[in-house]
Structure formats: C-alpha cells, structure tokens
Amino acid sequence: MSRPRSPPKRALFVCTYNSIRSPMAEGLLNARDDGEWVAESAGIHPSGVDPGAVAVLAEAGIDIAGHRSRSVGSCRRRYDLVVFMSPSVREACYALPDAAEYITADIPVPAVSGKDGLDGYRKSRDAIRKWIDAHIRS
C-alpha cells in the first residue's frame, strides 16, 4: 500500500520586472519531474515577459511564452519559500509575501551578448538552474 502523497511545496521567485529572471526560475522549477514543488513568480514593477527569456527556455524544452507578469503585492497565498533573485530586489521589495522561508539569490540581469544576442540570457538560465539545484531540494 502506498503512502498518500503530500501536496507540493510552493515557491515564489521575485525579481524587478517579472520579465526575465523570475519567470525563468518559475519555468525551470516547474519543469522538474518530481512534483515536489510548484513555482510562481512576481515582480516589484511587473512588465511583459522578455522574448530572450522565452527563447532560451524554449531551447531547454520549457515554454514560458504564456507567462503573464504580476506584482509581488498581488501574491496573497502562503509560500514555503520566497526567493529574491538578487540583493537589490530584496531591498526594494515593498511587500513581503507570507512565507516560511526567505532566501536571496544573486542572479544578475542578463546582458545582450553573442552572435544572436542571447548568450547573456543563456548564462542567466544556467545560473538559475544551478542555483535551484543547489538550494531547492525535493
């Protein structure tokens, strides 16, 4: 007889605009096959998702094209974990969502670089994936 599965833990990733780093982190964590976590994302000053973020996650087989940016102030649920994508985001965050734990990562905003302009986005994607693997255990 199998044990009933616990509900997934909830993570919220917060960045400045909810357009690059936090949607990539949301997509990367939700792409895990273990079902242990459900991720959301928000921004201090939400704007539309950046096409570069969509492109580099598509390269990894993850679709975030339908992402809709939202304000951190609209996050009303309780989270197991809130991750601020950089120290400056943590300092500027005007509303702290309710959470069991708060962590500050240090993921820089990607610079446009490389032949197709996406190398900086790829570096950020890979840094976010590495950070998630190191800090968010199943």
Long-range contacts (C-beta under 8 A, 24 or more apart in sequence): 5-35, 8-35, 8-36, 8-37, 8-38, 9-36, 9-37, 9-38, 9-80, 9-81, 10-37, 10-38, 10-39, 10-40, 10-77, 10-78, 10-79, 10-80, 10-81, 11-37, 11-38, 11-39, 11-40, 11-79, 11-80, 11-81, 11-82, 11-83, 11-136, 12-39, 12-40, 12-41, 12-42, 12-75, 12-79, 12-81, 12-82, 12-83, 12-97, 12-99, 13-39, 13-40, 13-41, 13-42, 13-83, 13-85, 14-41, 14-42, 14-43, 14-44, 14-72, 14-82, 14-83, 14-84, 14-85, 14-89, 14-93, 14-97, 15-41, 15-43, 15-44, 15-84, 15-85, 15-86, 15-89, 16-43, 16-44, 16-45, 16-88, 16-89, 16-92, 16-109, 17-43, 17-44, 17-45, 17-46, 17-47, 17-69, 18-42, 18-43, 18-46, 18-47, 18-49, 18-69, 18-70, 18-71, 19-43, 19-46, 19-47, 19-48, 19-49, 19-50, 19-53, 19-69, 20-49, 20-50, 20-52, 20-53, 20-109, 20-110, 20-121, 20-124, 21-53, 21-85, 21-86, 21-107, 21-109, 21-124, 21-128, 22-85, 23-49, 23-53, 23-64, 23-67, 23-69, 24-53, 24-56, 24-57, 24-64, 24-124, 24-125, 24-128, 25-83, 25-85, 25-107, 25-128, 25-132, 26-64, 26-67, 27-57, 27-62, 27-63, 27-64, 27-67, 28-57, 28-60, 28-62, 28-125, 28-128, 28-129, 28-132, 29-132, 29-136, 31-60, 31-61, 31-62, 32-138, 34-138, 36-138, 37-136, 37-138, 40-75, 40-79, 41-67, 41-70, 42-69, 42-70, 42-71, 42-72, 42-74, 42-75, 42-97, 43-69, 43-70, 43-71, 43-72, 44-71, 44-72, 44-89, 44-92, 44-93, 44-94, 46-70, 46-71, 50-121, 52-110, 52-112, 52-117, 52-118, 52-120, 52-121, 53-121, 53-125, 55-118, 55-121, 56-118, 56-121, 56-122, 56-124, 56-125, 57-125, 59-122, 60-125, 72-97, 81-136, 83-135, 103-135, 105-131, 105-135, 107-131
